[in-house]
Amino acid sequence: MNVVEFIRERKEQFHQRNNDFKAKLTPKFRNISELFSDKITKPLSNTLNNPWLSKFSLSESDELAKSDVVVQTPEAEKAYNELLEKLGQETHLGEWFTLEQECINQFAKVTHDEQWIHTEPERAAKESPFKSTIAHGFLTLSLIPKLTDTVNPDNNIYPDARMVINFGLNQVRFPFPVKAGARVRARTKLIELKPMKKSIEVVNEISIEVENSKRLGCVAETVFRLYY
């Protein structure tokens, strides 16, 4: 490797690490901005403040408290205190999962996103800068339940909850593509808890690692509501 190539490689590594750092840091600034906004503006009566979850009897009287003090049911309070001890910690490291071409093809067919960069290995080897087909970003994202082991009936991570609802995502970034055949795994970090009367809102930061790579395939904040 000559000097020019060495400098170019170092420059690319620096930019990628900077992008990975920004992907993780951006949600923190956004949360601060939202907190400030909540303090100076009154909530509007819209679909975000009146989610479809209100249709469930479990949540009819379980809106976020207007005051700073939330009186929880004994079951919810017990679960909240247990989770509070894990706040800011890594709570799960998943097993490696191989993202095969067949999996990518199936996802492409279901979503009707059959771009050649995902589904044509021979063309990708010649024309793609990655020299391989790559997984859809949304495929990587959709694997979070599998990679975090939250859909395993034999390993219920919230065993006392009566119901667990996927409430959405706060932030999603795909710092670097995941090539077909690569192995990925997820790290889960508990970053936020919101107590409510009968439930808890849980926000986790999910970092999807790619084997033998320092670059993350996905960074996302997932939001769950646990009902007791």
C-alpha positions as CSV (number, residue, x, y, z in Angstrom):
1,M,0.0,0.0,0.0
2,N,1.4,3.4,-1.0
3,V,1.2,6.6,1.0
4,V,-1.8,8.0,-1.0
5,E,-3.8,4.8,-0.6
6,F,-3.0,4.7,3.1
7,I,-4.1,8.3,3.7
8,R,-7.3,7.7,1.7
9,E,-8.1,4.6,3.7
10,R,-7.5,6.4,7.0
11,K,-9.7,9.3,5.8
12,E,-12.6,6.9,4.9
13,Q,-12.3,5.2,8.3
14,F,-12.4,8.5,10.1
15,H,-15.5,9.7,8.2
16,Q,-17.3,6.4,8.9
17,R,-16.5,6.4,12.6
18,N,-17.7,10.0,12.7
19,N,-21.0,9.0,11.0
20,D,-21.5,6.1,13.4
21,F,-20.9,8.4,16.4
22,K,-23.5,10.9,15.0
23,A,-26.0,8.1,14.5
24,K,-25.8,7.4,18.2
25,L,-25.6,10.9,19.4
26,T,-28.4,12.5,17.4
27,P,-31.2,10.9,19.4
28,K,-29.8,12.4,22.6
29,F,-30.0,16.0,21.2
30,R,-33.5,15.3,19.8
31,N,-34.7,14.1,23.2
32,I,-33.4,17.3,24.8
33,S,-35.2,19.4,22.2
34,E,-38.4,17.5,22.7
35,L,-38.3,17.9,26.4
36,F,-37.8,21.6,26.1
37,S,-40.6,21.8,23.5
38,D,-43.0,20.0,25.9
39,K,-42.3,22.5,28.6
40,I,-43.2,25.5,26.6
41,T,-46.1,24.2,24.4
42,K,-49.4,22.7,25.4
43,P,-50.1,19.2,23.9
44,L,-52.5,19.3,21.0
45,S,-55.4,16.9,20.8
46,N,-54.2,14.8,17.9
47,T,-53.6,11.2,17.1
48,L,-50.2,11.2,18.8
49,N,-51.7,12.2,22.1
50,N,-54.7,9.9,21.6
51,P,-53.1,6.7,20.2
52,W,-55.0,3.7,19.0
53,L,-54.0,2.0,22.2
54,S,-56.7,3.9,23.9
55,K,-59.1,1.5,22.3
56,F,-57.9,-1.2,24.8
57,S,-59.6,-1.3,28.1
58,L,-56.2,-1.8,29.7
59,S,-55.1,1.7,28.7
60,E,-58.3,3.8,28.8
61,S,-57.3,5.6,32.0
62,D,-53.6,5.2,31.6
63,E,-52.5,8.4,30.0
64,L,-49.2,10.1,31.1
65,A,-49.8,12.0,34.3
66,K,-50.2,15.8,34.1
67,S,-48.2,16.2,37.3
68,D,-44.7,15.0,38.2
69,V,-46.1,12.4,40.6
70,V,-47.5,9.1,39.1
71,V,-49.4,6.8,41.3
72,Q,-48.9,3.3,39.9
73,T,-50.6,0.1,40.6
74,P,-48.5,-2.3,42.8
75,E,-47.7,-4.5,39.8
76,A,-46.6,-1.6,37.6
77,E,-44.6,0.0,40.4
78,K,-42.7,-3.2,41.2
79,A,-41.8,-3.7,37.5
80,Y,-40.8,-0.1,37.1
81,N,-38.4,-0.3,40.1
82,E,-36.8,-3.4,38.8
83,L,-36.3,-1.8,35.4
84,L,-35.0,1.4,36.9
85,E,-32.0,-0.5,38.3
86,K,-31.0,-1.4,34.7
87,L,-31.4,2.1,33.3
88,G,-28.4,3.1,31.2
89,Q,-27.1,-0.5,31.1
90,E,-26.7,-3.0,28.3
91,T,-29.5,-5.5,29.0
92,H,-29.0,-8.0,26.2
93,L,-26.5,-9.2,23.7
94,G,-28.0,-11.4,21.0
95,E,-26.8,-14.4,19.1
96,W,-25.2,-14.1,15.7
97,F,-27.7,-14.4,12.8
98,T,-26.7,-15.0,9.1
99,L,-28.5,-12.8,6.7
100,E,-28.6,-15.1,3.7
101,Q,-29.5,-14.0,0.1
102,E,-32.7,-16.1,0.3
103,C,-33.9,-14.0,3.2
104,I,-33.1,-10.8,1.3
105,N,-35.0,-12.2,-1.8
106,Q,-38.1,-13.1,0.3
107,F,-38.1,-9.6,1.9
108,A,-37.8,-8.0,-1.6
109,K,-40.7,-10.0,-2.8
110,V,-43.0,-9.2,0.1
111,T,-42.2,-5.4,0.0
112,H,-41.9,-5.2,-3.8
113,D,-38.5,-3.6,-3.4
114,E,-36.5,-5.8,-5.9
115,Q,-33.7,-3.5,-6.8
116,W,-30.8,-5.3,-8.3
117,I,-28.5,-4.1,-5.5
118,H,-30.5,-6.5,-3.3
119,T,-31.5,-9.3,-5.5
120,E,-28.9,-9.8,-8.3
121,P,-25.6,-11.1,-7.0
122,E,-23.8,-11.3,-10.3
123,R,-24.7,-7.8,-11.3
124,A,-23.9,-6.5,-7.9
125,A,-20.5,-8.1,-8.0
126,K,-19.7,-6.1,-11.1
127,E,-21.4,-2.8,-10.6
128,S,-22.0,-2.3,-6.9
129,P,-19.4,-0.4,-4.9
130,F,-19.9,-3.1,-2.3
131,K,-19.1,-5.9,-4.7
132,S,-22.0,-7.9,-3.3
133,T,-25.8,-7.7,-2.9
134,I,-26.8,-5.9,0.3
135,A,-29.8,-6.3,2.7
136,H,-32.5,-3.7,2.7
137,G,-32.2,-1.3,5.5
138,F,-35.8,-2.0,6.6
139,L,-35.0,-5.8,6.5
140,T,-32.2,-5.2,9.0
141,L,-34.6,-3.1,11.1
142,S,-37.3,-5.7,10.9
143,L,-35.0,-8.3,12.4
144,I,-34.8,-6.5,15.7
145,P,-37.4,-8.7,17.4
146,K,-35.5,-11.8,16.3
147,L,-32.0,-10.3,17.2
148,T,-33.1,-9.1,20.6
149,D,-34.9,-12.3,21.5
150,T,-38.1,-10.5,22.3
151,V,-40.3,-12.9,20.4
152,N,-39.0,-16.1,21.9
153,P,-41.9,-17.8,23.8
154,D,-39.4,-19.7,25.9
155,N,-37.6,-16.6,27.1
156,N,-40.1,-13.9,28.0
157,I,-38.1,-10.8,29.1
158,Y,-41.2,-9.2,30.6
159,P,-42.8,-12.2,32.3
160,D,-45.1,-10.2,34.6
161,A,-46.6,-7.9,31.9
162,R,-50.2,-8.7,30.9
163,M,-49.5,-7.2,27.4
164,V,-46.5,-5.8,25.5
165,I,-47.2,-3.3,22.7
166,N,-44.7,-2.2,20.1
167,F,-45.4,1.6,20.3
168,G,-42.9,2.6,17.6
169,L,-39.5,4.0,17.0
170,N,-37.9,7.3,18.0
171,Q,-34.8,7.2,15.8
172,V,-33.4,5.0,13.1
173,R,-30.2,5.2,11.2
174,F,-28.4,2.7,8.8
175,P,-24.7,3.7,9.1
176,F,-23.4,1.1,6.8
177,P,-24.9,-1.6,4.4
178,V,-25.1,-5.2,5.5
179,K,-23.8,-7.6,2.7
180,A,-25.6,-10.8,1.9
181,G,-24.1,-13.6,3.9
182,A,-23.0,-11.4,6.7
183,R,-23.6,-12.3,10.3
184,V,-25.3,-9.7,12.5
185,R,-26.3,-9.4,16.2
186,A,-27.9,-6.8,18.4
187,R,-27.0,-5.1,21.6
188,T,-29.8,-3.7,23.7
189,K,-29.3,-0.7,26.1
190,L,-32.2,0.6,28.3
191,I,-32.1,4.4,27.9
192,E,-35.5,5.7,29.1
193,L,-38.4,4.7,31.3
194,K,-41.8,6.5,31.7
195,P,-44.0,5.3,34.5
196,M,-47.8,5.4,34.0
197,K,-50.7,4.2,36.2
198,K,-51.0,0.7,34.8
199,S,-48.1,0.6,32.4
200,I,-44.5,1.5,31.7
201,E,-43.0,3.0,28.5
202,V,-39.7,1.5,27.8
203,V,-37.2,3.0,25.3
204,N,-34.2,0.8,24.2
205,E,-31.3,1.7,22.0
206,I,-30.6,-1.2,19.6
207,S,-27.2,-1.4,17.9
208,I,-26.9,-4.0,15.2
209,E,-23.3,-5.1,14.8
210,V,-21.9,-6.8,11.7
211,E,-19.3,-9.5,12.2
212,N,-15.7,-8.5,11.4
213,S,-16.7,-4.9,10.9
214,K,-16.4,-1.8,13.1
215,R,-19.4,-0.2,11.4
216,L,-22.9,-0.7,12.6
217,G,-25.6,-1.9,10.3
218,C,-28.4,-0.2,12.2
219,V,-28.9,2.0,15.3
220,A,-32.5,2.4,16.4
221,E,-34.5,3.5,19.5
222,T,-37.5,1.1,20.1
223,V,-40.5,2.1,22.2
224,F,-42.6,-0.5,24.1
225,R,-45.5,-0.2,26.4
226,L,-45.7,-2.8,29.1
227,Y,-49.2,-3.2,30.7
228,Y,-49.8,-4.7,34.1
